[in-house]
């Protein structure tokens, strides 16, 4: 799984403040994003020439994209934002939404440019600093990401977006206990009605406990997220990860199939195929691998891709290490984050270039990250350099 973070936690709080005056009558059963969409649409109907309402609707669509993993909501957000800029060219709130959408589409370099410009215009804006954190972290500019996260907490101590980003950076630097403490503080601060924000945080806590080897606690958090926000795609993935760690492969497959059916993205198909292989269901896995490869190749040249998974596939079950190296080098031209460096090392190792792989895996580990896959790849490369051929990393 691509460990892209792109934290939008606190988005619900922003929308709640924006839409406080919205008309009543929205169904209780709606998700927070659906409620925000309908409230913004009602405001636009009352005052269609007010650009700020289009910003609110665009951000609500962006939030719905996170709730559902349906990328069509990104396009709806883009279209809505165009109307905002027609009414008020380059308005600051609209540009902030644009930065978020660029992050959501994995256009990290472009997002960084927009966020940097906004930071000069509004130097004390916590949200803008959050975008600087996200873009720099995804590009592998970790010192700059840490500096921006510290500014978030300096400007407003204990703010939720700052806490979640600081937690992610602590995870990347190997401080899992500190990351859990910050993520728990964020969870404790989220209003009760923000169910998706709370479910997202529980999913992050599940992931952190999984990385730390605490499968029982990771199970509790992921299960709690699904109780809070049923069929939540992030939580389905987190609980499946725990089930694989517990060697309960059939249960993991059920969860991953549910996620892939709801959101048939390439990276979700990769996880499903991998779980099927682990369960010994190789015929089923082969069919899913084929579908995954087709989808991943189709999007490989755009920013929002599944290249990390495609590299792992070609370095492993796909047995085409030269392709893995080619795609890894393509992705490295865009970003030098820990997980892209790890993928490059995996591809080089599969190609038999263990000395070069060791250079890249050392770069990936430079922050002290404790991600299990990164550590596993490092061990296997080291073992091969010391004692000869080893089994290829998954």
N, C-alpha and C positions, 0 to 999 in steps of 0.2 A: 504494500500500500504506500502510495506517495504521502509522505508525512508533511505535506503542505499544511500550514496552520491557518493563515488568513483569518484571524480572529475578528468576528463581528459581534462579539459579546458586548452587551450594552446598547446594541442597535434597537432592541425593544424599548429600552429606557428613553432613547432619543425620540423614537416615534411616539411614545406615550406623551411626552412633553409637547411635541409638535401638534398632536391631534386631540388635545384635551378638550377642545371646544367643539368637537365633531358631533353631529346629530346622533341621537340614540336609535335603537331599532336593529342593531346588528345581532345576529344569532349567537347565542351563548356557546354553541358547539363549535364555532369557528376556531381555527388556530390563531395565535397572536398576529401572524402575518396576514392572514385572510381578513381579520378584523381591521387591521391597519389599512389594507388595500381598500376596503369598502368605505371606511371613514374618509380616506383621502379622496376617493371618487365622489363622495357626497359633497365634500368641500369644493371640489372643482366644479360640480354642477351648480353650486350656489354662486361661485365667483370664478368663471373660466379664464379670466385674464390675470389671475394672481399666480405668478411664476412659482412662488414658494410651495404651493400645493402640489405642483407637478414634481418638485424635488422630493416631497414627502411620499408621493405615490411611487416614484422610481425607487426610493429606498425600501418601501414596503414590498415591491416586487423582488428586490434583491434579497430581502429577508425570506420571502417565500421560496426563492431558489435554494436557500440554505436548508429550509425546512424539508423540501421535497427532493432535492438534487435534480430538479428539472431545469435544464439550462435555457429552456424557452423563456423563463421569467427574466433572464438577463436581457434578452432582446426586447421584451416589453419594457424593462427599465430603461434601456437605451432609447427606445422610441419616445418614452415619456419625458426623458431628460432633454431630448431635442426640442420639445415644446417649451420647456422651461427656458432654454437658451434663446429661442425665438422671441420670447417675451422680455428676457433680460440677459443679453449676451454675457457669457463668462461670469455669471453671478457666483459668488464664493460658495454658497451652500451647494449649488449645482456642481461646481468643480469638485467639491468634496465627494459628492455621489459618484462623479466620474472616476475619481481615484479609486474608490471602492470597487467599482465595476471592472476597472482594469486589473485590480488585484484578483477579483473573482475569475477573470478570464486568463489569469496567469501571465498577463502582460506586465511583468514586474519592473522592467527598466522604464517603460512608459509611465507606470504608476509612480515610480520614484521621482521622475521629472515633474509630474503634476503636483505631487505632495511637497516637493522641495520649493516649487513656486508658491504654493499656498502657504507654506511655512514662513516665507518672507513677508507675505501679505498679512497673515494672522499669526504672529510668532508665539502666542500663548494659547493656541487652540490644542486641546488634548487629543481630539479626534485626529487632527492632521499628524500629530506626532505618532499616533498609533499606525497610521498608514506608512510613515517613515520606518517604523519598526518592521512592519510586515514586509515591505518591499526589500529592505536591506537584508532581513533574515533570509528571505527566499533567494536572494542573489548571492548569499554567502558573505555579506559585509557585516560580520557579527559585531565588531567594535562599534560601528555606527548604529546598529540596531540597539545595542545595550545603552548607548548614550541617549538615544531617542526615548527608550523606555524609562530611563531615569528621569528625563525631563517631564514625562507624563506624571510620574509620582511626585516630583518636586512641585509641579504646578497645582496638582490637586491630590493630596495624600489619600491613599486608599481607594482611588477611583477604580471601578470594575474593569474597564478596558486596559488600564495600566497594570492591574494585578495579573490579568490573564496573559498579557504579553510578557511581563516579567517572569511569570511561571514557565512559559515556553522557553524563554532564553535560559533560565536555570536548568531546565531539562537538557537543552542542547549542550550545556556546560557540565553536565554530570551531577548536578545537585538535585537529585530526585526528591529528597525530603523537603528541601526548600520550595521546590515547584509544587508539591502537594499542599504545603501550608498556604501558599499564595492562592492556589486554585480553590482551596476550601474557603479562604477568606472571601474570595469573589462570590462563591456560591452562597455563602451566608448573607451576602449583601443584596442579592437579587430579589426584587419583589416577587411575592408568591404567584401573582397572575402571569408572570413571564415564564410560562411553562417550557417553551422551546429553549430559551436561554438557560434555564435550570437543567434541562435534559442534556444540553450541549456540555455544560460544566461537569455533570456527572459522567458523561462519556469521556471527557478529558481525564477525570480522576481515575476512571477505570483503566485508561491507557497507561497512565503513570504507574499505577500499581502493577499492571502487567509487565511493564519494563523493569520494575523493581523485583519481579518474581513473586509478587503477592497475588496469586491467582484467585484465592478465596475472596479477597477484598475487591479485586477487579470485577469478579462475578457480581458481587453485591451492587456495585456502582452501575454497571452496565444494565443489570436487571432493573434497577431503580429508574434508570433513564427511560427504559421501555414502558414501565408502568406509568411514568409521568407523561410520556409522549409516545403512544403506541405506534409501532412500525417505523420508528425514527431510524433513518438509514445509517446515521453515524453509530447509533447504539447497537443496531443489528451487527455491524461490522466489528464493534468492540467486543460484544458477547461471543461472536464467532471466533474471534482471536483467542479468547479465554478457553472456549471449548476445544480448540486445536491444542492449546497448551495442556489441557487435561486429557488429550487423546480421545475426546468424545467427538469423533470426526463426523458421524452421521448427523448429530445435532448441529454441528457447525455448518454442514452442507445445507440443512434446512434453513438456517438463518441467512446464509449467503445467497441461497436461491431466492428467498423472499426479497432480499435487497436488490438482486440483479433483475428480478421480474419488475420491481417498481422503478428501478433506475438502471437500465441495461448499458451502463457505461463500460468502456473497455477495462478500466481498473477493477470494476466489480466482477466482471467475467473472469479476470485473472485470478482473483481470490477464490472464486468458486471452483475453477479448474484445478487450482493447486490443492484445495481441500479434497476434491474428488480423487486426485492422485494419491494423496496421503491415506485416504480410506481404501485404496486398492481398487477403486472403481475406474479403471484406466480407459475402458471403452467410452464411458460417459465423459470422462475428462478430455479425451481426444476431440470430441465434438465441440466442447466448450473452448478448448485451446484454439481450434480453428476459427471459431467465431471471434474470440478475443484478438487473434492475430490480424484478422481482416479489419476489425474496427480500429485497432491501435495503429496499424499502418496508414489507414485513411486519414487519421488526425495527426500523424507523426510530425508533419511539417508546420503545424500551427502551435501557438503558445500553449493552449489548453489541451495538453496531450496526455497520453499514458506511456510516455517514453521510459520512465523508470521501470515500469512493469514489462515493457517490451524488451528492454535490455536484459532483465532478469530471465525472461522467457528464452531469448536466443542464447544466453549464457548457460541456461539449464536445459529444461525439457525440449526446447526447440532445436538445440544442438547446432546453432549457426553462430559461433563466437565472433566471426569476422563482422557479421551484421550487428552484433551487440556492441562491438567497438565503434563501428561507424555511427550508430545512433547515439552512443555515449558522447562521442566527440562533437556531434551535432548539438547535443543538449548542453555540453560544457561551453559552447560558444555563447550560450545565453546566461548561464548561471554557474556558480562554483560553490553551491551549498553542500553541506555534509552528505546528503543523500544522493546527489548527483555524482560526487566524488566516489562514494561507495559503489554506485552502479558501474562507474568506469573501472574501478579496481576489480569488481566481479567479472566484467567483460574481459579485461586483460588476463586475469587468472584463467578464465575459460579458454583463452587463446594460447595458454602456455607461457605467457610473458609475466612470470611471477615477480621478477625484480621490479619491473615497471608497476605492477599491481601493488607491490609493497609501498612504493613511493606515494601512490594515490590514497591507499588506505590509511597511511600515516597522516596525510593531510586531512582526511575525513575525521580522524580521531583527535585532531589537534586541540579541540575545545574540551575534550574529556567526556564526550557523549557516551552514554551507556546503552544505546539502542541494541537489542539482542542480535539483530541481523548484521549490523555493522561489526559488532564484536565477533560474531561467528565467522564472518568473511575474513576478518583480521587473523583469527586463530588458524584458519585453514591455509591462508597464504603463508603465515609464519611456519606452520608445520611442513608445508611443501618445500619451502626454502631450506629448512633444516634437514629434512629426511627424505626428500624425493616426492613423487606423485602422491596426491591425496584425492579423495573423492570431491568432485566439484561441489561448490556451495549451492544451496537451493536459492 
